[in-house]
Amino acid sequence: MAYTPELSQQESATLRRIAWALDVPMTEAMTRVFEEIAGRIDGRKVCASCKDKTPCAVCAFNPNA
């Protein structure tokens, strides 16, 4: 089961505005934000600090995924 954190009022408002700008639902906007950030962060650093090795096959930072 996925962990579902609550968004603060500010985070929700920010995500809503991103969704409006992209003309997509908030859920899709969140996915796009994650994809964009994953593309900008050094995956090797993420992998080196990762504490959960079980989902590597589906991890956005796994170069072999």
PyMOL Python script that loads the backbone (N, CA, C, O; Angstrom):
from pymol import cmd

cmd.read_pdbstr("""\
ATOM      1  N   MET A   1       0.840  -1.172   0.000  1.00  0.00           N
ATOM      2  CA  MET A   1       0.000   0.000   0.000  1.00  0.00           C
ATOM      3  C   MET A   1       0.889   1.240   0.000  1.00  0.00           C
ATOM      4  O   MET A   1       1.911   1.286   0.685  1.00  0.00           O
ATOM      5  N   ALA A   2       0.494   2.223  -0.761  1.00  0.00           N
ATOM      6  CA  ALA A   2       1.262   3.463  -0.845  1.00  0.00           C
ATOM      7  C   ALA A   2       0.988   4.344   0.370  1.00  0.00           C
ATOM      8  O   ALA A   2      -0.117   4.362   0.912  1.00  0.00           O
ATOM      9  N   TYR A   3       2.012   5.065   0.779  1.00  0.00           N
ATOM     10  CA  TYR A   3       1.895   6.037   1.862  1.00  0.00           C
ATOM     11  C   TYR A   3       1.252   7.288   1.288  1.00  0.00           C
ATOM     12  O   TYR A   3       1.691   7.790   0.254  1.00  0.00           O
ATOM     13  N   THR A   4       0.232   7.789   1.937  1.00  0.00           N
ATOM     14  CA  THR A   4      -0.485   8.953   1.443  1.00  0.00           C
ATOM     15  C   THR A   4      -0.424  10.091   2.452  1.00  0.00           C
ATOM     16  O   THR A   4      -1.274  10.179   3.338  1.00  0.00           O
ATOM     17  N   PRO A   5       0.570  10.960   2.330  1.00  0.00           N
ATOM     18  CA  PRO A   5       0.680  12.074   3.273  1.00  0.00           C
ATOM     19  C   PRO A   5      -0.358  13.152   2.984  1.00  0.00           C
ATOM     20  O   PRO A   5      -0.804  13.317   1.849  1.00  0.00           O
ATOM     21  N   GLU A   6      -0.730  13.872   4.018  1.00  0.00           N
ATOM     22  CA  GLU A   6      -1.625  15.011   3.830  1.00  0.00           C
ATOM     23  C   GLU A   6      -0.818  16.188   3.307  1.00  0.00           C
ATOM     24  O   GLU A   6       0.352  16.360   3.651  1.00  0.00           O
ATOM     25  N   LEU A   7      -1.451  16.984   2.481  1.00  0.00           N
ATOM     26  CA  LEU A   7      -0.823  18.204   1.996  1.00  0.00           C
ATOM     27  C   LEU A   7      -1.216  19.355   2.906  1.00  0.00           C
ATOM     28  O   LEU A   7      -2.345  19.410   3.394  1.00  0.00           O
ATOM     29  N   SER A   8      -0.297  20.265   3.134  1.00  0.00           N
ATOM     30  CA  SER A   8      -0.641  21.477   3.870  1.00  0.00           C
ATOM     31  C   SER A   8      -1.516  22.346   2.972  1.00  0.00           C
ATOM     32  O   SER A   8      -1.666  22.059   1.785  1.00  0.00           O
ATOM     33  N   GLN A   9      -2.081  23.383   3.523  1.00  0.00           N
ATOM     34  CA  GLN A   9      -2.900  24.304   2.716  1.00  0.00           C
ATOM     35  C   GLN A   9      -2.051  24.915   1.600  1.00  0.00           C
ATOM     36  O   GLN A   9      -2.495  25.020   0.456  1.00  0.00           O
ATOM     37  N   GLN A  10      -0.833  25.314   1.944  1.00  0.00           N
ATOM     38  CA  GLN A  10       0.054  25.926   0.955  1.00  0.00           C
ATOM     39  C   GLN A  10       0.441  24.925  -0.136  1.00  0.00           C
ATOM     40  O   GLN A  10       0.440  25.263  -1.320  1.00  0.00           O
ATOM     41  N   GLU A  11       0.769  23.704   0.261  1.00  0.00           N
ATOM     42  CA  GLU A  11       1.143  22.682  -0.720  1.00  0.00           C
ATOM     43  C   GLU A  11      -0.021  22.348  -1.637  1.00  0.00           C
ATOM     44  O   GLU A  11       0.161  22.179  -2.843  1.00  0.00           O
ATOM     45  N   SER A  12      -1.209  22.253  -1.071  1.00  0.00           N
ATOM     46  CA  SER A  12      -2.399  21.973  -1.870  1.00  0.00           C
ATOM     47  C   SER A  12      -2.678  23.101  -2.855  1.00  0.00           C
ATOM     48  O   SER A  12      -2.995  22.855  -4.019  1.00  0.00           O
ATOM     49  N   ALA A  13      -2.559  24.336  -2.382  1.00  0.00           N
ATOM     50  CA  ALA A  13      -2.784  25.487  -3.263  1.00  0.00           C
ATOM     51  C   ALA A  13      -1.739  25.524  -4.382  1.00  0.00           C
ATOM     52  O   ALA A  13      -2.068  25.830  -5.528  1.00  0.00           O
ATOM     53  N   THR A  14      -0.498  25.216  -4.055  1.00  0.00           N
ATOM     54  CA  THR A  14       0.563  25.197  -5.061  1.00  0.00           C
ATOM     55  C   THR A  14       0.293  24.127  -6.111  1.00  0.00           C
ATOM     56  O   THR A  14       0.389  24.383  -7.311  1.00  0.00           O
ATOM     57  N   LEU A  15      -0.046  22.922  -5.645  1.00  0.00           N
ATOM     58  CA  LEU A  15      -0.334  21.837  -6.573  1.00  0.00           C
ATOM     59  C   LEU A  15      -1.542  22.165  -7.443  1.00  0.00           C
ATOM     60  O   LEU A  15      -1.544  21.872  -8.639  1.00  0.00           O
ATOM     61  N   ARG A  16      -2.554  22.761  -6.860  1.00  0.00           N
ATOM     62  CA  ARG A  16      -3.756  23.147  -7.611  1.00  0.00           C
ATOM     63  C   ARG A  16      -3.390  24.125  -8.722  1.00  0.00           C
ATOM     64  O   ARG A  16      -3.864  23.996  -9.850  1.00  0.00           O
ATOM     65  N   ARG A  17      -2.553  25.093  -8.404  1.00  0.00           N
ATOM     66  CA  ARG A  17      -2.163  26.089  -9.406  1.00  0.00           C
ATOM     67  C   ARG A  17      -1.304  25.465 -10.512  1.00  0.00           C
ATOM     68  O   ARG A  17      -1.435  25.828 -11.681  1.00  0.00           O
ATOM     69  N   ILE A  18      -0.440  24.541 -10.144  1.00  0.00           N
ATOM     70  CA  ILE A  18       0.331  23.815 -11.159  1.00  0.00           C
ATOM     71  C   ILE A  18      -0.619  23.046 -12.068  1.00  0.00           C
ATOM     72  O   ILE A  18      -0.456  23.054 -13.288  1.00  0.00           O
ATOM     73  N   ALA A  19      -1.608  22.384 -11.482  1.00  0.00           N
ATOM     74  CA  ALA A  19      -2.593  21.622 -12.262  1.00  0.00           C
ATOM     75  C   ALA A  19      -3.359  22.540 -13.213  1.00  0.00           C
ATOM     76  O   ALA A  19      -3.568  22.195 -14.376  1.00  0.00           O
ATOM     77  N   TRP A  20      -3.770  23.690 -12.729  1.00  0.00           N
ATOM     78  CA  TRP A  20      -4.472  24.639 -13.605  1.00  0.00           C
ATOM     79  C   TRP A  20      -3.576  25.062 -14.759  1.00  0.00           C
ATOM     80  O   TRP A  20      -4.019  25.117 -15.906  1.00  0.00           O
ATOM     81  N   ALA A  21      -2.311  25.361 -14.457  1.00  0.00           N
ATOM     82  CA  ALA A  21      -1.382  25.810 -15.495  1.00  0.00           C
ATOM     83  C   ALA A  21      -1.152  24.729 -16.549  1.00  0.00           C
ATOM     84  O   ALA A  21      -0.995  25.029 -17.733  1.00  0.00           O
ATOM     85  N   LEU A  22      -1.132  23.463 -16.109  1.00  0.00           N
ATOM     86  CA  LEU A  22      -0.932  22.346 -17.035  1.00  0.00           C
ATOM     87  C   LEU A  22      -2.234  21.853 -17.652  1.00  0.00           C
ATOM     88  O   LEU A  22      -2.228  21.047 -18.583  1.00  0.00           O
ATOM     89  N   ASP A  23      -3.360  22.351 -17.119  1.00  0.00           N
ATOM     90  CA  ASP A  23      -4.697  21.935 -17.556  1.00  0.00           C
ATOM     91  C   ASP A  23      -4.901  20.427 -17.394  1.00  0.00           C
ATOM     92  O   ASP A  23      -5.388  19.737 -18.290  1.00  0.00           O
ATOM     93  N   VAL A  24      -4.507  19.950 -16.215  1.00  0.00           N
ATOM     94  CA  VAL A  24      -4.659  18.534 -15.874  1.00  0.00           C
ATOM     95  C   VAL A  24      -5.197  18.423 -14.447  1.00  0.00           C
ATOM     96  O   VAL A  24      -5.132  19.396 -13.696  1.00  0.00           O
ATOM     97  N   PRO A  25      -5.728  17.260 -14.055  1.00  0.00           N
ATOM     98  CA  PRO A  25      -6.159  17.062 -12.666  1.00  0.00           C
ATOM     99  C   PRO A  25      -4.958  17.121 -11.718  1.00  0.00           C
ATOM    100  O   PRO A  25      -3.817  16.905 -12.128  1.00  0.00           O
ATOM    101  N   MET A  26      -5.231  17.415 -10.458  1.00  0.00           N
ATOM    102  CA  MET A  26      -4.159  17.521  -9.465  1.00  0.00           C
ATOM    103  C   MET A  26      -3.354  16.236  -9.360  1.00  0.00           C
ATOM    104  O   MET A  26      -2.138  16.289  -9.173  1.00  0.00           O
ATOM    105  N   THR A  27      -4.001  15.086  -9.474  1.00  0.00           N
ATOM    106  CA  THR A  27      -3.272  13.821  -9.376  1.00  0.00           C
ATOM    107  C   THR A  27      -2.241  13.694 -10.493  1.00  0.00           C
ATOM    108  O   THR A  27      -1.123  13.236 -10.257  1.00  0.00           O
ATOM    109  N   GLU A  28      -2.608  14.092 -11.697  1.00  0.00           N
ATOM    110  CA  GLU A  28      -1.658  14.037 -12.811  1.00  0.00           C
ATOM    111  C   GLU A  28      -0.569  15.092 -12.642  1.00  0.00           C
ATOM    112  O   GLU A  28       0.591  14.850 -12.978  1.00  0.00           O
ATOM    113  N   ALA A  29      -0.939  16.256 -12.126  1.00  0.00           N
ATOM    114  CA  ALA A  29       0.054  17.306 -11.882  1.00  0.00           C
ATOM    115  C   ALA A  29       1.096  16.821 -10.883  1.00  0.00           C
ATOM    116  O   ALA A  29       2.287  17.082 -11.051  1.00  0.00           O
ATOM    117  N   MET A  30       0.653  16.116  -9.843  1.00  0.00           N
ATOM    118  CA  MET A  30       1.592  15.595  -8.850  1.00  0.00           C
ATOM    119  C   MET A  30       2.533  14.588  -9.495  1.00  0.00           C
ATOM    120  O   MET A  30       3.732  14.598  -9.216  1.00  0.00           O
ATOM    121  N   THR A  31       2.018  13.734 -10.337  1.00  0.00           N
ATOM    122  CA  THR A  31       2.852  12.761 -11.044  1.00  0.00           C
ATOM    123  C   THR A  31       3.895  13.485 -11.892  1.00  0.00           C
ATOM    124  O   THR A  31       5.063  13.098 -11.904  1.00  0.00           O
ATOM    125  N   ARG A  32       3.483  14.520 -12.591  1.00  0.00           N
ATOM    126  CA  ARG A  32       4.420  15.261 -13.432  1.00  0.00           C
ATOM    127  C   ARG A  32       5.487  15.974 -12.606  1.00  0.00           C
ATOM    128  O   ARG A  32       6.645  16.053 -13.016  1.00  0.00           O
ATOM    129  N   VAL A  33       5.097  16.490 -11.450  1.00  0.00           N
ATOM    130  CA  VAL A  33       6.070  17.135 -10.567  1.00  0.00           C
ATOM    131  C   VAL A  33       7.110  16.110 -10.127  1.00  0.00           C
ATOM    132  O   VAL A  33       8.309  16.390 -10.159  1.00  0.00           O
ATOM    133  N   PHE A  34       6.659  14.921  -9.717  1.00  0.00           N
ATOM    134  CA  PHE A  34       7.590  13.875  -9.300  1.00  0.00           C
ATOM    135  C   PHE A  34       8.516  13.481 -10.443  1.00  0.00           C
ATOM    136  O   PHE A  34       9.719  13.318 -10.236  1.00  0.00           O
ATOM    137  N   GLU A  35       7.974  13.327 -11.642  1.00  0.00           N
ATOM    138  CA  GLU A  35       8.795  12.951 -12.794  1.00  0.00           C
ATOM    139  C   GLU A  35       9.840  14.024 -13.088  1.00  0.00           C
ATOM    140  O   GLU A  35      10.992  13.709 -13.386  1.00  0.00           O
ATOM    141  N   GLU A  36       9.438  15.280 -13.005  1.00  0.00           N
ATOM    142  CA  GLU A  36      10.368  16.385 -13.270  1.00  0.00           C
ATOM    143  C   GLU A  36      11.481  16.423 -12.233  1.00  0.00           C
ATOM    144  O   GLU A  36      12.652  16.570 -12.582  1.00  0.00           O
ATOM    145  N   ILE A  37      11.127  16.292 -10.978  1.00  0.00           N
ATOM    146  CA  ILE A  37      12.129  16.316  -9.913  1.00  0.00           C
ATOM    147  C   ILE A  37      13.060  15.108 -10.031  1.00  0.00           C
ATOM    148  O   ILE A  37      14.275  15.239  -9.877  1.00  0.00           O
ATOM    149  N   ALA A  38      12.490  13.939 -10.305  1.00  0.00           N
ATOM    150  CA  ALA A  38      13.320  12.731 -10.434  1.00  0.00           C
ATOM    151  C   ALA A  38      14.333  12.888 -11.552  1.00  0.00           C
ATOM    152  O   ALA A  38      15.430  12.335 -11.473  1.00  0.00           O
ATOM    153  N   GLY A  39      13.988  13.624 -12.580  1.00  0.00           N
ATOM    154  CA  GLY A  39      14.908  13.851 -13.684  1.00  0.00           C
ATOM    155  C   GLY A  39      16.021  14.833 -13.362  1.00  0.00           C
ATOM    156  O   GLY A  39      17.016  14.905 -14.083  1.00  0.00           O
ATOM    157  N   ARG A  40      15.860  15.589 -12.282  1.00  0.00           N
ATOM    158  CA  ARG A  40      16.843  16.619 -11.931  1.00  0.00           C
ATOM    159  C   ARG A  40      17.758  16.225 -10.772  1.00  0.00           C
ATOM    160  O   ARG A  40      18.783  16.868 -10.549  1.00  0.00           O
ATOM    161  N   ILE A  41      17.398  15.180 -10.038  1.00  0.00           N
ATOM    162  CA  ILE A  41      18.181  14.761  -8.878  1.00  0.00           C
ATOM    163  C   ILE A  41      19.103  13.622  -9.274  1.00  0.00           C
ATOM    164  O   ILE A  41      18.730  12.748 -10.056  1.00  0.00           O
ATOM    165  N   ASP A  42      20.300  13.642  -8.731  1.00  0.00           N
ATOM    166  CA  ASP A  42      21.286  12.593  -9.011  1.00  0.00           C
ATOM    167  C   ASP A  42      20.784  11.267  -8.448  1.00  0.00           C
ATOM    168  O   ASP A  42      20.746  11.072  -7.233  1.00  0.00           O
ATOM    169  N   GLY A  43      20.403  10.366  -9.335  1.00  0.00           N
ATOM    170  CA  GLY A  43      19.872   9.069  -8.927  1.00  0.00           C
ATOM    171  C   GLY A  43      20.851   8.243  -8.113  1.00  0.00           C
ATOM    172  O   GLY A  43      20.444   7.482  -7.235  1.00  0.00           O
ATOM    173  N   ARG A  44      22.144   8.386  -8.399  1.00  0.00           N
ATOM    174  CA  ARG A  44      23.151   7.640  -7.628  1.00  0.00           C
ATOM    175  C   ARG A  44      23.128   8.057  -6.161  1.00  0.00           C
ATOM    176  O   ARG A  44      23.279   7.227  -5.264  1.00  0.00           O
ATOM    177  N   LYS A  45      22.938   9.342  -5.933  1.00  0.00           N
ATOM    178  CA  LYS A  45      22.870   9.841  -4.553  1.00  0.00           C
ATOM    179  C   LYS A  45      21.626   9.301  -3.851  1.00  0.00           C
ATOM    180  O   LYS A  45      21.672   8.928  -2.679  1.00  0.00           O
ATOM    181  N   VAL A  46      20.518   9.266  -4.583  1.00  0.00           N
ATOM    182  CA  VAL A  46      19.279   8.720  -4.015  1.00  0.00           C
ATOM    183  C   VAL A  46      19.468   7.250  -3.672  1.00  0.00           C
ATOM    184  O   VAL A  46      19.129   6.818  -2.571  1.00  0.00           O
ATOM    185  N   CYS A  47      20.003   6.488  -4.604  1.00  0.00           N
ATOM    186  CA  CYS A  47      20.204   5.057  -4.377  1.00  0.00           C
ATOM    187  C   CYS A  47      21.151   4.802  -3.207  1.00  0.00           C
ATOM    188  O   CYS A  47      20.935   3.880  -2.419  1.00  0.00           O
ATOM    189  N   ALA A  48      22.194   5.615  -3.095  1.00  0.00           N
ATOM    190  CA  ALA A  48      23.158   5.434  -2.017  1.00  0.00           C
ATOM    191  C   ALA A  48      22.549   5.701  -0.646  1.00  0.00           C
ATOM    192  O   ALA A  48      22.986   5.123   0.350  1.00  0.00           O
ATOM    193  N   SER A  49      21.550   6.567  -0.588  1.00  0.00           N
ATOM    194  CA  SER A  49      20.937   6.901   0.704  1.00  0.00           C
ATOM    195  C   SER A  49      19.627   6.160   0.953  1.00  0.00           C
ATOM    196  O   SER A  49      19.019   6.314   2.013  1.00  0.00           O
ATOM    197  N   CYS A  50      19.193   5.364  -0.011  1.00  0.00           N
ATOM    198  CA  CYS A  50      17.909   4.664   0.090  1.00  0.00           C
ATOM    199  C   CYS A  50      17.912   3.644   1.225  1.00  0.00           C
ATOM    200  O   CYS A  50      18.884   2.917   1.429  1.00  0.00           O
ATOM    201  N   LYS A  51      16.799   3.610   1.959  1.00  0.00           N
ATOM    202  CA  LYS A  51      16.649   2.658   3.065  1.00  0.00           C
ATOM    203  C   LYS A  51      15.642   1.557   2.733  1.00  0.00           C
ATOM    204  O   LYS A  51      15.396   0.671   3.551  1.00  0.00           O
ATOM    205  N   ASP A  52      15.061   1.614   1.538  1.00  0.00           N
ATOM    206  CA  ASP A  52      14.057   0.629   1.132  1.00  0.00           C
ATOM    207  C   ASP A  52      14.459   0.042  -0.205  1.00  0.00           C
ATOM    208  O   ASP A  52      14.161   0.616  -1.252  1.00  0.00           O
ATOM    209  N   LYS A  53      15.127  -1.088  -0.181  1.00  0.00           N
ATOM    210  CA  LYS A  53      15.651  -1.695  -1.408  1.00  0.00           C
ATOM    211  C   LYS A  53      14.638  -2.573  -2.144  1.00  0.00           C
ATOM    212  O   LYS A  53      14.934  -3.060  -3.235  1.00  0.00           O
ATOM    213  N   THR A  54      13.454  -2.784  -1.573  1.00  0.00           N
ATOM    214  CA  THR A  54      12.511  -3.718  -2.190  1.00  0.00           C
ATOM    215  C   THR A  54      11.916  -3.246  -3.509  1.00  0.00           C
ATOM    216  O   THR A  54      11.773  -4.071  -4.412  1.00  0.00           O
ATOM    217  N   PRO A  55      11.554  -1.962  -3.686  1.00  0.00           N
ATOM    218  CA  PRO A  55      10.909  -1.583  -4.951  1.00  0.00           C
ATOM    219  C   PRO A  55      11.859  -1.029  -6.007  1.00  0.00           C
ATOM    220  O   PRO A  55      11.436  -0.212  -6.826  1.00  0.00           O
ATOM    221  N   CYS A  56      13.106  -1.434  -6.022  1.00  0.00           N
ATOM    222  CA  CYS A  56      14.084  -0.883  -6.977  1.00  0.00           C
ATOM    223  C   CYS A  56      13.617  -0.995  -8.431  1.00  0.00           C
ATOM    224  O   CYS A  56      13.879  -0.099  -9.232  1.00  0.00           O
ATOM    225  N   ALA A  57      12.948  -2.059  -8.767  1.00  0.00           N
ATOM    226  CA  ALA A  57      12.537  -2.280 -10.155  1.00  0.00           C
ATOM    227  C   ALA A  57      11.582  -1.203 -10.662  1.00  0.00           C
ATOM    228  O   ALA A  57      11.514  -0.961 -11.867  1.00  0.00           O
ATOM    229  N   VAL A  58      10.852  -0.560  -9.774  1.00  0.00           N
ATOM    230  CA  VAL A  58       9.895   0.469 -10.190  1.00  0.00           C
ATOM    231  C   VAL A  58      10.304   1.867  -9.747  1.00  0.00           C
ATOM    232  O   VAL A  58       9.539   2.817  -9.908  1.00  0.00           O
ATOM    233  N   CYS A  59      11.498   1.998  -9.193  1.00  0.00           N
ATOM    234  CA  CYS A  59      11.960   3.283  -8.677  1.00  0.00           C
ATOM    235  C   CYS A  59      12.326   4.219  -9.822  1.00  0.00           C
ATOM    236  O   CYS A  59      12.985   3.810 -10.777  1.00  0.00           O
ATOM    237  N   ALA A  60      11.903   5.459  -9.726  1.00  0.00           N
ATOM    238  CA  ALA A  60      12.190   6.466 -10.757  1.00  0.00           C
ATOM    239  C   ALA A  60      13.675   6.787 -10.853  1.00  0.00           C
ATOM    240  O   ALA A  60      14.120   7.339 -11.860  1.00  0.00           O
ATOM    241  N   PHE A  61      14.444   6.454  -9.833  1.00  0.00           N
ATOM    242  CA  PHE A  61      15.863   6.752  -9.814  1.00  0.00           C
ATOM    243  C   PHE A  61      16.728   5.571 -10.252  1.00  0.00           C
ATOM    244  O   PHE A  61      17.944   5.715 -10.387  1.00  0.00           O
ATOM    245  N   ASN A  62      16.124   4.421 -10.472  1.00  0.00           N
ATOM    246  CA  ASN A  62      16.855   3.219 -10.898  1.00  0.00           C
ATOM    247  C   ASN A  62      17.200   3.363 -12.384  1.00  0.00           C
ATOM    248  O   ASN A  62      16.297   3.439 -13.217  1.00  0.00           O
ATOM    249  N   PRO A  63      18.477   3.402 -12.723  1.00  0.00           N
ATOM    250  CA  PRO A  63      18.841   3.574 -14.130  1.00  0.00           C
ATOM    251  C   PRO A  63      18.445   2.380 -15.002  1.00  0.00           C
ATOM    252  O   PRO A  63      18.395   2.503 -16.226  1.00  0.00           O
ATOM    253  N   ASN A  64      18.168   1.243 -14.395  1.00  0.00           N
ATOM    254  CA  ASN A  64      17.786   0.046 -15.152  1.00  0.00           C
ATOM    255  C   ASN A  64      16.278  -0.157 -15.238  1.00  0.00           C
ATOM    256  O   ASN A  64      15.812  -1.115 -15.855  1.00  0.00           O
ATOM    257  N   ALA A  65      15.526   0.732 -14.629  1.00  0.00           N
ATOM    258  CA  ALA A  65      14.055   0.565 -14.616  1.00  0.00           C
ATOM    259  C   ALA A  65      13.447   1.041 -15.921  1.00  0.00           C
ATOM    260  O   ALA A  65      12.230   0.979 -16.093  1.00  0.00           O
TER     261      ALA A  65
END
""", "prot")
cmd.dss("prot")
cmd.show_as("cartoon", "prot")
cmd.util.cbc("prot")
cmd.orient("prot")
